[in-house]
Amino acid sequence: MSKLIESIQHDAIDPTVRVSTLLRKVKLAAAKLQLPEVEEWVENELNGYKGKVPPYRQIRGSPRAFNPYNGWIPIGGDPKTVKAISTASTKQSVAAIEELITSTKSGDALQQPLPPEVINALNRNAEFGGFGDMAIFVGRADVAAILDVVRNKVLDWAIALERRGITGEGMSFTAKEREEAKQVMANFTIGSIGNFIGNMGSGNTSGDINTSDVSAPQILEVTNKIKAALPELERAGVDAVLLTATIEAIEQATARESTDKGKLQGLLTDARNALVGAAGNLTADGAVAAITGLIRGLGGGA
């Protein structure tokens, strides 16, 4: 009888299998393994996101305004403003993305209209003119890459399960396999930043950094998770010595009575850069997303 996890692996490397079809099989395995975080991620991917989307669904594009005489023209002006409006994020289901990719030609650009409030704000600056239609243009390949990321995450997850002896017999898993699967999920995230950080809590305590969005305990929770995952990150290509030294510097900066937020942002950025060598690894992706959230919470541009 075929093993469910091996079947997922086979479908993940088969480009003819739609990602939406692959995710339904993942949903079944996650339900039987009692992995609610994976089920939640699959539900979001299959049905569309209602809240914040994961980093891989955020795409850098080119903001343009529609000129009735010249067609779509680039939006110029202050570089910071242009950068701020250049990221498109999609909450669409993977099936909708698949349909979008199928219905467009290679090389075509796709559009995401800018919200009316953003258009109104831009039009208040004479440099942008008074254009009614503005949108972010993104490459078709960049949108298609979302599907590849999802496929790769599923494959990495299925491989991690198999390495722990979790394969499933037919459509069933043993109690031991379900317990082992929980240990696998303790080491990396398959979905969004929230799964890596965990419940960071709210409210301030003694030693908090002077910001409403990030506290010292939140930073330490992330660094502790990264330290616990160091063996896996090193196997994935991360310079563990460099990352360890950077994490220690972050913890020392966080422990100071008066914290230099600028220096802390720089250290967090160094830690994020140290993780680049493991791009595509589920744990590294989660750590990068968590660090990015901390940098933004400290007022950094991330």
C-alpha positions as CSV (number, residue, x, y, z in Angstrom):
1,M,0.0,0.0,0.0
2,S,1.3,3.5,-0.9
3,K,2.6,5.8,1.9
4,L,0.9,9.2,2.1
5,I,4.0,11.2,2.8
6,E,5.9,9.6,-0.1
7,S,2.9,10.3,-2.3
8,I,3.1,14.0,-1.3
9,Q,6.8,14.0,-2.1
10,H,6.1,12.6,-5.5
11,D,3.4,15.1,-6.3
12,A,5.6,18.0,-5.0
13,I,8.3,17.3,-7.6
14,D,5.8,16.6,-10.4
15,P,5.2,19.9,-12.3
16,T,2.1,18.5,-13.9
17,V,0.4,18.3,-10.4
18,R,-1.3,21.5,-9.6
19,V,-0.3,23.1,-6.3
20,S,-3.9,23.3,-5.2
21,T,-4.2,19.6,-5.7
22,L,-1.0,19.0,-3.8
23,L,-2.2,21.1,-0.9
24,R,-5.4,19.1,-0.5
25,K,-3.3,16.0,0.1
26,V,-1.2,17.9,2.6
27,K,-4.4,19.0,4.4
28,L,-5.4,15.4,4.7
29,A,-2.0,14.4,6.1
30,A,-1.9,17.3,8.5
31,A,-5.4,16.5,9.8
32,K,-4.4,12.9,10.4
33,L,-1.1,13.9,12.1
34,Q,-3.0,16.5,14.2
35,L,-0.9,19.4,13.1
36,P,-3.2,22.5,13.3
37,E,-0.5,24.9,12.2
38,V,-0.1,23.1,8.9
39,E,-3.8,22.8,8.5
40,E,-4.2,26.6,9.0
41,W,-1.5,27.4,6.5
42,V,-3.1,25.0,3.9
43,E,-6.6,26.6,4.5
44,N,-5.1,30.0,3.9
45,E,-3.4,28.9,0.7
46,L,-6.5,27.0,-0.6
47,N,-9.1,29.6,0.3
48,G,-7.2,32.9,0.4
49,Y,-5.8,34.9,3.2
50,K,-8.1,37.2,5.2
51,G,-5.3,38.9,7.3
52,K,-1.6,39.3,6.9
53,V,0.1,37.3,4.2
54,P,3.5,35.5,4.5
55,P,6.6,37.2,3.1
56,Y,6.7,35.1,0.0
57,R,3.4,36.6,-1.1
58,Q,4.8,40.1,-1.1
59,I,6.3,41.1,-4.5
60,R,8.3,44.2,-5.4
61,G,6.9,45.8,-8.5
62,S,6.8,49.0,-10.4
63,P,4.2,51.6,-9.5
64,R,2.6,53.4,-12.5
65,A,-0.1,55.9,-13.2
66,F,-2.4,55.9,-16.2
67,N,-1.9,58.9,-18.4
68,P,-4.8,59.3,-21.0
69,Y,-2.3,60.5,-23.6
70,N,0.8,58.3,-22.9
71,G,-0.7,55.3,-21.3
72,W,0.9,53.8,-18.2
73,I,3.8,55.9,-17.0
74,P,6.2,55.3,-14.0
75,I,5.4,57.1,-10.8
76,G,8.4,59.3,-9.8
77,G,9.1,61.5,-6.9
78,D,10.6,60.9,-3.4
79,P,12.4,57.6,-3.5
80,K,11.1,56.6,0.0
81,T,7.5,57.2,-1.2
82,V,8.0,55.3,-4.4
83,K,9.6,52.4,-2.4
84,A,6.7,52.4,0.1
85,I,4.1,51.9,-2.7
86,S,6.1,49.4,-4.7
87,T,5.2,46.2,-2.9
88,A,2.2,44.2,-4.0
89,S,0.8,41.4,-1.9
90,T,-1.8,38.9,-2.9
91,K,-4.3,37.2,-0.7
92,Q,-5.7,35.1,-3.5
93,S,-6.1,31.4,-3.3
94,V,-3.5,29.2,-5.0
95,A,-6.2,28.1,-7.5
96,A,-6.8,31.7,-8.4
97,I,-3.1,32.3,-8.9
98,E,-2.8,29.2,-11.0
99,E,-5.7,30.4,-13.2
100,L,-4.1,33.9,-13.5
101,I,-0.8,32.4,-14.6
102,T,-2.5,30.0,-17.0
103,S,-4.5,32.9,-18.6
104,T,-1.4,35.2,-19.2
105,K,1.5,34.9,-21.5
106,S,5.2,34.6,-20.5
107,G,6.7,38.0,-20.1
108,D,3.4,39.8,-19.5
109,A,3.1,42.2,-16.6
110,L,0.3,41.9,-14.1
111,Q,-1.4,44.7,-12.2
112,Q,-2.5,45.3,-8.7
113,P,-4.5,48.6,-8.4
114,L,-3.4,50.9,-5.6
115,P,-6.0,51.7,-3.0
116,P,-8.1,54.9,-3.5
117,E,-6.6,56.4,-0.3
118,V,-3.1,55.9,-1.6
119,I,-4.0,57.4,-5.0
120,N,-5.6,60.4,-3.3
121,A,-2.5,60.9,-1.2
122,L,-0.2,60.7,-4.2
123,N,-2.4,63.1,-6.2
124,R,-2.0,65.7,-3.5
125,N,1.6,66.0,-4.6
126,A,1.7,68.0,-7.8
127,E,4.7,66.0,-9.0
128,F,2.4,63.0,-9.6
129,G,-0.3,64.9,-11.5
130,G,-3.9,64.1,-11.0
131,F,-4.2,60.6,-12.4
132,G,-7.2,58.5,-11.4
133,D,-5.8,55.1,-12.1
134,M,-2.6,53.8,-10.5
135,A,-1.3,50.3,-10.1
136,I,1.7,48.2,-9.2
137,F,3.0,46.3,-12.2
138,V,4.6,43.0,-11.3
139,G,6.1,40.3,-13.5
140,R,4.2,37.2,-14.3
141,A,7.2,35.1,-13.3
142,D,7.3,36.8,-9.8
143,V,3.6,35.8,-9.2
144,A,4.3,32.3,-10.5
145,A,7.2,32.1,-8.0
146,I,4.6,32.1,-5.2
147,L,3.4,28.7,-6.3
148,D,7.0,27.4,-6.5
149,V,7.6,28.6,-2.9
150,V,4.5,26.7,-1.7
151,R,5.5,23.6,-3.6
152,N,9.1,23.7,-2.1
153,K,7.7,24.3,1.4
154,V,5.6,21.2,1.1
155,L,8.5,19.1,-0.2
156,D,10.8,20.3,2.6
157,W,8.0,19.4,5.1
158,A,7.4,16.0,3.7
159,I,11.2,15.2,3.6
160,A,11.5,16.3,7.2
161,L,8.7,14.0,8.2
162,E,10.2,11.1,6.4
163,R,13.6,11.7,8.1
164,R,11.9,11.1,11.4
165,G,10.3,7.9,10.2
166,I,6.9,9.4,9.5
167,T,5.5,8.0,6.3
168,G,2.0,6.8,6.9
169,E,0.6,3.5,5.8
170,G,-2.2,4.2,3.2
171,M,-4.2,7.0,4.9
172,S,-3.2,6.2,8.5
173,F,-0.5,7.2,10.9
174,T,0.5,5.5,14.1
175,A,0.4,7.3,17.5
176,K,4.2,7.3,17.5
177,E,4.2,9.0,14.1
178,R,1.8,11.7,15.3
179,E,4.0,12.4,18.3
180,E,7.2,12.5,16.1
181,A,5.4,14.9,13.8
182,K,4.9,17.4,16.6
183,Q,8.6,17.3,17.3
184,V,9.3,18.1,13.6
185,M,7.0,21.1,13.8
186,A,8.8,22.4,16.9
187,N,11.9,22.9,14.8
188,F,10.6,25.0,11.8
189,T,7.6,26.7,10.4
190,I,5.8,25.8,7.2
191,G,3.7,28.9,7.1
192,S,3.8,32.4,8.4
193,I,5.9,34.4,10.9
194,G,3.4,33.8,13.7
195,N,4.2,30.1,13.8
196,F,7.9,30.8,14.3
197,I,7.6,33.4,16.9
198,G,4.8,31.7,18.8
199,N,2.6,33.7,21.2
200,M,4.8,36.6,22.0
201,G,2.3,38.0,24.5
202,S,1.5,41.7,25.1
203,G,2.2,44.4,27.6
204,N,5.5,45.7,28.8
205,T,7.8,44.4,31.5
206,S,11.0,45.7,33.2
207,G,13.8,46.0,30.6
208,D,11.5,46.6,27.7
209,I,12.8,48.6,24.8
210,N,11.1,52.0,24.6
211,T,8.7,51.1,21.7
212,S,5.1,50.2,21.7
213,D,5.6,47.4,19.1
214,V,8.6,45.3,20.3
215,S,9.7,44.4,23.8
216,A,13.0,42.8,25.1
217,P,11.2,39.5,26.0
218,Q,9.9,39.3,22.4
219,I,13.4,39.7,21.0
220,L,14.8,37.1,23.4
221,E,12.1,34.7,22.5
222,V,13.1,34.9,18.8
223,T,16.8,34.6,19.6
224,N,16.2,31.6,21.8
225,K,14.3,29.9,19.0
226,I,17.1,30.6,16.6
227,K,19.7,29.2,18.9
228,A,17.6,26.1,19.4
229,A,17.5,25.6,15.6
230,L,21.2,26.3,15.0
231,P,22.2,22.7,14.2
232,E,19.5,22.5,11.4
233,L,20.4,26.0,10.2
234,E,24.1,25.1,10.0
235,R,23.3,22.0,8.0
236,A,21.3,24.2,5.6
237,G,24.3,26.4,4.9
238,V,24.2,29.1,7.6
239,D,27.5,30.2,9.1
240,A,26.7,29.2,12.7
241,V,29.7,30.9,14.2
242,L,28.8,34.3,12.7
243,L,25.1,33.9,13.6
244,T,25.9,32.8,17.2
245,A,28.1,35.9,17.7
246,T,25.5,38.1,16.2
247,I,22.8,36.6,18.4
248,E,24.9,37.1,21.5
249,A,25.5,40.8,20.6
250,I,21.7,41.2,20.2
251,E,21.1,39.7,23.6
252,Q,23.7,41.9,25.2
253,A,22.2,45.0,23.5
254,T,18.8,44.0,24.7
255,A,19.9,43.5,28.3
256,R,21.3,47.1,28.6
257,E,19.2,49.5,30.7
258,S,19.2,52.0,27.9
259,T,19.0,50.3,24.5
260,D,20.2,52.0,21.3
261,K,17.4,51.0,18.9
262,G,19.5,52.0,15.9
263,K,22.3,49.7,16.9
264,L,19.8,46.9,17.7
265,Q,18.2,47.3,14.3
266,G,21.7,46.9,12.7
267,L,22.4,43.8,14.7
268,L,19.1,42.3,13.8
269,T,19.8,43.1,10.1
270,D,23.2,41.3,10.4
271,A,21.4,38.3,11.9
272,R,19.0,38.2,9.0
273,N,21.8,38.5,6.5
274,A,23.5,35.6,8.1
275,L,20.5,33.4,7.4
276,V,20.6,34.1,3.7
277,G,22.8,31.1,3.1
278,A,19.9,28.9,4.0
279,A,17.3,30.5,1.7
280,G,14.5,28.1,1.0
281,N,14.9,26.2,4.3
282,L,11.7,26.4,6.3
283,T,13.4,27.2,9.6
284,A,15.5,29.9,8.0
285,D,12.5,31.4,6.2
286,G,10.6,31.6,9.5
287,A,13.6,33.1,11.3
288,V,14.0,35.8,8.6
289,A,10.4,36.7,8.8
290,A,10.5,36.9,12.6
291,I,13.6,39.1,12.5
292,T,12.0,41.3,9.9
293,G,9.0,41.8,12.1
294,L,11.3,42.9,15.0
295,I,13.1,45.4,12.8
296,R,9.9,46.9,11.6
297,G,8.6,47.0,15.2
298,L,11.7,49.0,16.1
299,G,10.9,51.5,13.4
300,G,13.3,50.1,10.8
301,G,12.4,50.0,7.1
302,A,13.2,46.2,7.0
